[in-house]
Amino acid sequence: GSRQQIHGLYQQLLRALALRGRALGISIEPPEQPVSPTNAHVLVKALLQQSEGSTQCMYQDPTGNVLVGIGHAVTSVEEAQELLFLDGDGKVATPDVIGAAFKRVSEEPPGRSDPYYAGVSSLRIADEQILVLLESDILKMEGHLRRIFPDYDAYPVPGRAALLDIAFSVGASGLEMWFAQMTSAVKERDWPRAAQLSRRKGVGDARNHAVAEMLESC
């Protein structure tokens, strides 16, 4: 049934991310009983990597926000300068070089392809830092979700991961504004109804379907 399918998908994603982590020297091992908040993080990381990809250079989304890695927002020169960027020779970039690169990227047209922005600046961040930024973003988003859903930490792992994925695509405020009925269904733990109401515009069918299956499996 659906529960067995999502469990299989969950285990596949865990194993894939564990292999990726070991390749980077990071310990991300699949647990025998996936029940902790960290395991919801592992699942949503895999989903976000599949749906949004991972980009080492700064780029713009279709709305003009400067991002890096897996959708990590870089809202100012100062925020860009807090990150560790390497130049084309593999040397650590200075704050002035990083600031100039941020300005160049921010002045380009939004929503272009990754190769386009890769040609705007030679600066890159390492895969290890991308994973650290993603974990930080997940923790911040969970803070917003706990405000919206007081019982968030008691929800099943797939439910928490599904809410994280939705919040990453529409924002915490968008979740409350545009998904009020789904939010109510989640609070009532009416997971089948929440799944029916979880579809997002502008998001691929595969991603929407995966999130709906996760909610239905709770």
Salt bridges, closest charged atoms under 4 A:
GLU29 OE2 - ARG22 NH1 3.03
GLU52 OE2 - ARG207 NH2 3.41
ASP127 OD2 - ARG20 NH2 2.76
GLU135 OE2 - HIS41 ND1 2.90
GLU135 OE1 - LYS45 NZ 2.72
ASP137 OD2 - HIS72 ND1 2.87
GLU142 OE1 - HIS41 NE2 2.73
GLU142 OE1 - ARG146 NH2 3.77
ASP153 OD2 - ARG146 NE 2.81
ASP165 OD2 - ARG200 NH1 2.91
ASP165 OD2 - ARG207 NE 3.03
GLU176 OE1 - ARG147 NH1 3.37
ASP205 OD1 - ARG199 NH2 2.52
GLU213 OE2 - HIS209 NE2 3.19
